[in-house]
Amino acid sequence: MKSRVRELREAQGWSQAQLGERLEVSRQTINAIETGKYDPSLPLAFRIARAFGEPIESIFLFEDVS
């Protein structure tokens, strides 16, 4: 799944650590989401969407790999 987390985080001027603190996850988790190595749980995806004030589907973009 592709995400716009890095783009949105940088637009806010937040570091990965700062976003992690807001979401109560580690900086490493934010890095893994941004690099596509980890897909967040649904509750975490909702927290990310609330942090940026955007709908989930505008942040996380499904890529069909078939």
Order of alpha helices (4+ residues) and beta strands (2+ residues): beta-alpha-alpha-alpha-alpha-alpha-beta
